[in-house]
Amino acid sequence: MFVASGMQDYQLYDTGEGMKLESWAGIWLSRPDPQAIWKKQFPGKWEKAAAVYRRSSAGGGHWEYKRKLPERWEVEIGGLRFYVRPTGFKHTGLFPEQSCNWAFIREHTAPGDRVLNLFAYTGGATLAAAAAGAEVAHVDAAKGMVAWARENAALSGLSDRPIRYIVDDCLKFVKREQRRGRQYEGIIMDPPSYGRGSGGEVWKLEDSIAELVEEAAKLLSPRAKFFLLSSYTTGLSAVVTGNLLEQYVRSRLGGRIEADTLAIPVEQSRLYLPCGTTARWMREEA
């Protein structure tokens, strides 16, 4: 497992019966998690939740507020600072399990490296690369998420770093970068299971991920250091994402691959909550 680390303002207090109970800088939230199929360990703690996300039988769901919450608030995770808030589809704008990937990015990035972050969301991986001295291209089709990422950069004291914020379809951007002759020392990719591009293009992971990895890999420079591919799509295992990096990256550039489940430890227990998968290609040290 790749286990989350550096969780300064985040704690996963309990899981079970399809739910998880978390603290975000002291504000407790309860959200669905379909993989938590075991029993809750500390049933009495769940009353602490200030808000609970309730799924609807018709699809989607809504937040049920037990206490008034700030419109948004700050958290520190992985040595970086972010704004979080309950959003319409149960999320908070941050995936804390990615903190172990942020540590990996910082370890494999040097000042002056060029890093491409595709499906960059609110910028956790972007900030990790920028903090390590990289020039970052941050690409996401959602204008609101890109704006949120800019705010997170300011909150983390990284507004002056060379970050290009781009609202675009990721595959179209990758192909334009090929035509421009641009190359990168690191590529990060965290695609959604389903979505729409800036021009209304439909994205379905199973249909599109192989092409995107193949095309993005063409942007790796001769001194490339890493390619990081995450997935939250049920049924798409670490073996699958590892195979994609084997076929399109390692077979051409050498190096090595590690692929496994992302997980968050549950407080005061020996349980871990699985949170998708990550495959990492990295260049072998000389």
C-alpha positions as CSV (number, residue, x, y, z in Angstrom):
1,M,0.0,0.0,0.0
2,F,0.9,3.6,-0.5
3,V,-0.1,5.0,2.9
4,A,-1.1,8.7,3.3
5,S,1.4,10.8,5.3
6,G,1.8,14.3,6.6
7,M,-1.8,14.6,7.7
8,Q,-1.5,17.6,9.9
9,D,-5.1,18.8,9.8
10,Y,-6.8,15.6,8.7
11,Q,-7.8,12.6,10.7
12,L,-9.9,9.6,9.6
13,Y,-11.6,8.7,12.9
14,D,-13.8,5.8,11.9
15,T,-15.2,3.9,9.0
16,G,-17.9,1.3,8.4
17,E,-21.3,0.5,7.0
18,G,-20.6,2.4,3.9
19,M,-19.5,5.7,5.6
20,K,-16.4,7.4,6.9
21,L,-16.0,9.9,9.7
22,E,-13.3,12.6,9.3
23,S,-11.9,15.7,10.9
24,W,-10.8,18.5,8.7
25,A,-9.0,21.0,11.0
26,G,-11.4,20.1,13.8
27,I,-14.6,20.2,11.7
28,W,-16.1,16.7,11.6
29,L,-17.8,15.4,8.4
30,S,-19.5,12.1,7.6
31,R,-19.4,11.0,4.0
32,P,-20.3,7.8,2.0
33,D,-17.5,5.4,1.1
34,P,-18.7,2.2,-0.7
35,Q,-15.6,0.2,0.2
36,A,-16.1,0.6,4.0
37,I,-18.3,-2.6,4.2
38,W,-17.2,-3.6,7.7
39,K,-18.9,-2.5,11.0
40,K,-18.2,0.9,12.6
41,Q,-15.8,0.6,15.5
42,F,-16.7,3.7,17.5
43,P,-20.5,4.3,16.9
44,G,-20.7,7.0,19.6
45,K,-18.2,9.2,17.8
46,W,-20.5,9.7,14.8
47,E,-22.6,12.3,16.6
48,K,-19.7,14.7,16.3
49,A,-20.3,15.1,12.6
50,A,-21.3,18.7,11.8
51,A,-22.5,17.6,8.4
52,V,-23.5,14.3,6.8
53,Y,-23.7,13.6,3.1
54,R,-26.9,11.7,2.3
55,R,-27.2,9.7,-0.9
56,S,-30.4,9.9,-2.9
57,S,-32.0,6.7,-4.3
58,A,-32.5,8.7,-7.5
59,G,-28.8,9.4,-7.7
60,G,-26.5,12.1,-6.3
61,G,-27.3,13.3,-2.8
62,H,-27.2,16.3,-0.5
63,W,-25.4,17.6,2.7
64,E,-27.4,17.5,5.9
65,Y,-26.1,20.2,8.3
66,K,-26.3,19.7,12.0
67,R,-24.3,22.8,12.8
68,K,-23.5,25.9,10.9
69,L,-20.2,25.6,9.0
70,P,-17.9,28.3,7.5
71,E,-18.3,28.8,3.8
72,R,-14.8,27.4,3.5
73,W,-11.8,26.9,5.9
74,E,-8.1,26.2,5.8
75,V,-6.3,22.9,6.3
76,E,-2.6,21.9,6.2
77,I,-1.8,18.5,4.7
78,G,1.6,17.4,3.5
79,G,3.1,20.7,4.5
80,L,0.8,22.6,2.1
81,R,-2.2,24.7,2.8
82,F,-5.6,24.4,1.1
83,Y,-9.2,25.7,1.3
84,V,-11.8,23.0,1.8
85,R,-15.6,23.1,1.8
86,P,-18.4,20.6,1.3
87,T,-19.2,20.5,-2.4
88,G,-22.4,19.3,-4.2
89,F,-21.0,15.8,-5.0
90,K,-19.8,14.8,-1.4
91,H,-16.3,16.0,-2.0
92,T,-14.4,18.7,-0.1
93,G,-12.0,19.9,-2.8
94,L,-9.1,17.8,-1.5
95,F,-8.1,14.1,-1.5
96,P,-5.8,13.7,1.5
97,E,-4.7,10.2,0.5
98,Q,-2.7,11.9,-2.3
99,S,-0.3,13.3,0.3
100,C,2.0,10.3,-0.2
101,N,2.1,11.1,-3.9
102,W,2.9,14.8,-3.1
103,A,5.9,13.5,-1.1
104,F,7.0,11.3,-4.1
105,I,6.7,14.3,-6.4
106,R,8.9,16.5,-4.2
107,E,11.5,13.7,-3.9
108,H,11.8,13.3,-7.6
109,T,11.7,17.0,-8.6
110,A,14.6,19.4,-8.7
111,P,14.6,23.2,-9.3
112,G,14.1,24.0,-12.9
113,D,12.3,20.8,-13.8
114,R,9.2,21.1,-16.0
115,V,6.1,19.2,-14.6
116,L,2.8,18.7,-16.4
117,N,-0.2,18.1,-14.1
118,L,-3.3,16.9,-16.0
119,F,-6.8,16.8,-14.4
120,A,-5.1,19.0,-11.9
121,Y,-8.2,19.8,-9.8
122,T,-7.5,22.2,-6.9
123,G,-3.7,21.8,-7.2
124,G,-2.3,19.5,-4.5
125,A,0.2,17.9,-6.9
126,T,0.9,21.3,-8.6
127,L,1.8,22.9,-5.3
128,A,4.0,19.9,-4.3
129,A,6.0,20.3,-7.6
130,A,6.1,24.1,-7.4
131,A,7.4,23.9,-3.8
132,A,10.2,21.7,-5.0
133,G,11.2,24.3,-7.6
134,A,9.5,23.1,-10.7
135,E,7.9,25.0,-13.5
136,V,4.4,23.6,-13.6
137,A,1.6,23.4,-16.3
138,H,-1.6,23.0,-14.4
139,V,-4.4,21.7,-16.7
140,D,-8.1,21.1,-15.9
141,A,-11.3,21.5,-17.9
142,A,-13.2,23.0,-15.0
143,K,-12.7,26.8,-14.7
144,G,-13.8,26.8,-11.1
145,M,-11.3,24.2,-10.0
146,V,-8.5,26.1,-11.7
147,A,-9.5,29.3,-9.8
148,W,-9.6,27.3,-6.6
149,A,-6.0,26.0,-7.3
150,R,-4.8,29.6,-7.7
151,E,-6.2,30.4,-4.3
152,N,-4.5,27.4,-2.7
153,A,-1.2,28.5,-4.2
154,A,-1.6,31.8,-2.6
155,L,-2.6,30.2,0.7
156,S,0.6,28.1,0.6
157,G,2.8,31.1,-0.3
158,L,3.5,29.8,-3.8
159,S,1.8,32.5,-5.9
160,D,5.2,33.7,-7.2
161,R,6.2,30.3,-8.5
162,P,6.2,29.7,-12.3
163,I,2.8,27.9,-12.6
164,R,0.8,28.1,-15.8
165,Y,-3.0,27.7,-15.1
166,I,-4.8,26.3,-18.2
167,V,-8.5,25.6,-18.6
168,D,-8.6,23.0,-21.4
169,D,-9.4,19.5,-22.4
170,C,-6.3,17.4,-21.4
171,L,-5.9,15.4,-24.5
172,K,-6.2,18.4,-26.8
173,F,-3.6,20.3,-24.6
174,V,-1.2,17.3,-24.8
175,K,-1.4,17.2,-28.6
176,R,-0.8,21.0,-28.8
177,E,2.2,20.6,-26.6
178,Q,3.5,17.9,-28.9
179,R,3.2,20.3,-31.9
180,R,5.0,23.0,-29.9
181,G,7.9,20.7,-29.1
182,R,7.5,21.1,-25.4
183,Q,8.9,18.5,-23.0
184,Y,8.6,17.7,-19.3
185,E,10.7,16.0,-16.7
186,G,7.6,14.9,-14.8
187,I,4.0,14.1,-15.7
188,I,1.1,13.7,-13.2
189,M,-2.3,12.4,-14.2
190,D,-5.4,11.9,-12.0
191,P,-8.3,11.4,-14.4
192,P,-11.9,11.2,-13.3
193,S,-14.0,8.1,-14.1
194,Y,-16.4,10.3,-16.1
195,G,-16.5,13.9,-17.1
196,R,-16.8,16.6,-19.8
197,G,-14.1,18.7,-21.3
198,S,-14.2,22.5,-21.7
199,G,-15.9,22.1,-25.1
200,G,-18.5,19.6,-23.9
201,E,-16.3,16.5,-24.8
202,V,-17.4,13.4,-23.0
203,W,-14.6,11.7,-21.0
204,K,-15.0,8.0,-19.9
205,L,-11.9,6.6,-18.4
206,E,-12.0,3.1,-19.7
207,D,-12.3,4.4,-23.3
208,S,-9.8,7.2,-23.1
209,I,-7.0,6.5,-20.6
210,A,-4.7,4.3,-22.8
211,E,-4.6,7.0,-25.6
212,L,-4.0,9.8,-23.1
213,V,-1.1,8.0,-21.4
214,E,0.4,7.1,-24.8
215,E,0.2,10.7,-26.0
216,A,1.3,12.3,-22.7
217,A,4.3,10.0,-22.6
218,K,5.6,11.5,-25.8
219,L,6.1,14.7,-23.9
220,L,8.7,13.2,-21.5
221,S,12.1,14.7,-22.0
222,P,15.3,12.6,-22.4
223,R,16.0,13.4,-18.7
224,A,12.5,12.7,-17.5
225,K,12.3,11.6,-13.9
226,F,8.7,10.4,-13.2
227,F,5.2,9.7,-14.5
228,L,2.5,9.4,-11.9
229,L,-0.9,7.9,-12.8
230,S,-3.8,7.7,-10.3
231,S,-7.2,6.2,-10.7
232,Y,-10.4,6.1,-8.6
233,T,-12.4,4.0,-11.0
234,T,-13.8,0.9,-9.5
235,G,-12.4,-2.2,-11.3
236,L,-9.4,-0.4,-12.7
237,S,-6.7,-2.1,-10.6
238,A,-3.1,-1.0,-10.0
239,V,-2.1,-3.8,-12.3
240,V,-3.9,-2.1,-15.1
241,T,-2.4,1.3,-14.5
242,G,1.0,-0.3,-14.0
243,N,0.7,-2.0,-17.4
244,L,-0.1,1.3,-19.1
245,L,3.1,2.8,-17.8
246,E,5.0,-0.4,-18.7
247,Q,3.8,-0.3,-22.3
248,Y,4.1,3.5,-23.0
249,V,6.9,4.6,-20.7
250,R,9.2,2.0,-19.2
251,S,9.5,0.0,-22.4
252,R,11.0,3.1,-24.1
253,L,12.8,4.9,-21.3
254,G,13.8,2.1,-18.9
255,G,13.5,2.8,-15.2
256,R,11.1,1.0,-12.9
257,I,7.5,1.0,-12.0
258,E,5.7,0.6,-8.7
259,A,1.9,0.3,-8.5
260,D,-0.4,-0.2,-5.5
261,T,-3.5,0.9,-3.6
262,L,-3.6,4.4,-2.0
263,A,-4.8,4.1,1.6
264,I,-5.5,6.2,4.7
265,P,-5.0,4.7,8.2
266,V,-8.0,4.7,10.4
267,E,-7.3,6.3,13.8
268,Q,-6.9,4.0,16.9
269,S,-7.3,0.9,14.8
270,R,-5.3,-1.4,12.5
271,L,-7.7,-0.7,9.6
272,Y,-6.9,1.1,6.4
273,L,-9.4,2.7,4.0
274,P,-8.5,2.0,0.3
275,C,-8.7,5.2,-1.8
276,G,-8.0,4.3,-5.4
277,T,-4.7,3.3,-6.9
278,T,-1.5,4.8,-8.1
279,A,1.2,3.7,-10.6
280,R,4.6,5.4,-10.6
281,W,7.3,5.2,-13.2
282,M,10.6,6.6,-12.1
283,R,14.0,6.7,-13.7
284,E,16.6,4.5,-12.1
285,E,19.2,6.3,-10.1
286,A,22.7,6.4,-11.7
